Amino acid sequence: MQSATPFSFSYQFKFPDGTEVTFEVRMDAETGATLLPEPKELPDWTLLSKNQCSHCPLNVSEHKRCPAAVSILDVVDYFHTISSIQPVEVLVTGPERETTKKNVGLPTAIAALFGARFAGSGCPLTTKFRPMVRHHLPFPNLEEASYRIVSMYAMAQLLRLREGLEPDWELSELSKMFQDVNTLNLDFCRRLRTLQVNDSMMNALTGLDSLLQMVDITMDDQLLEDMKKLFRAHLEG
């Protein structure tokens, strides 16, 4: 049974020159909503009306700020002048375990943090990914990412069935989830370009977009065929 207490984990970046910086992801364990306090001063680039995503369902008259932008403000402030050339070591610390990734490209590490922050931010295009952040796996490979996303989506369909809603057992809407986030990543690049940020920020969003596209490509009948042998015991009797 899930705890009602806040759930959090941190990303610590260690640079070759000895510099270290840590960012926290803190969320409500039951809802996945962020519990990080909103910065007191918010720059104009976080306004929803500034380069709003083309498919954003939020109304600027009701929402002054882009929730995704606000969620990564501290990350952008720190990394916007840092080049993506240098590799870093990243220590991800959660309640149950620590994961260290050495010699990881800076954009890859920032992308992982962006993804976690976006999901809990209140952006309606990313909220469906909150269960994955609640059960966070740092730096998954393509197979791990595909398995986790399909598992999360299947769980969502079971819950829909139990709530009397129509489940999507064919996973037909899963691609739309990917497409929505892919579009968000591309549109968000336009928002960041107004800040003249360094390449680490832009490459992080591009990398996050590329991973989702690769996962989306694997979500076809071949994925199920590849899994059959592993799930053979579930298919017998």
PyMOL commands that set and color helices and strands:
alter all, ss='L'
color gray80, all
select helices_A, chain A and resi 44-46+67-71+73-79+106-120+127-134+142-162+174-193+199-218+221-227+232-235
alter helices_A, ss='H'
color red, helices_A
select strands_A, chain A and resi 6-14+20-28+87-93+98-105
alter strands_A, ss='S'
color yellow, strands_A
deselect
rebuild
show_as cartoon
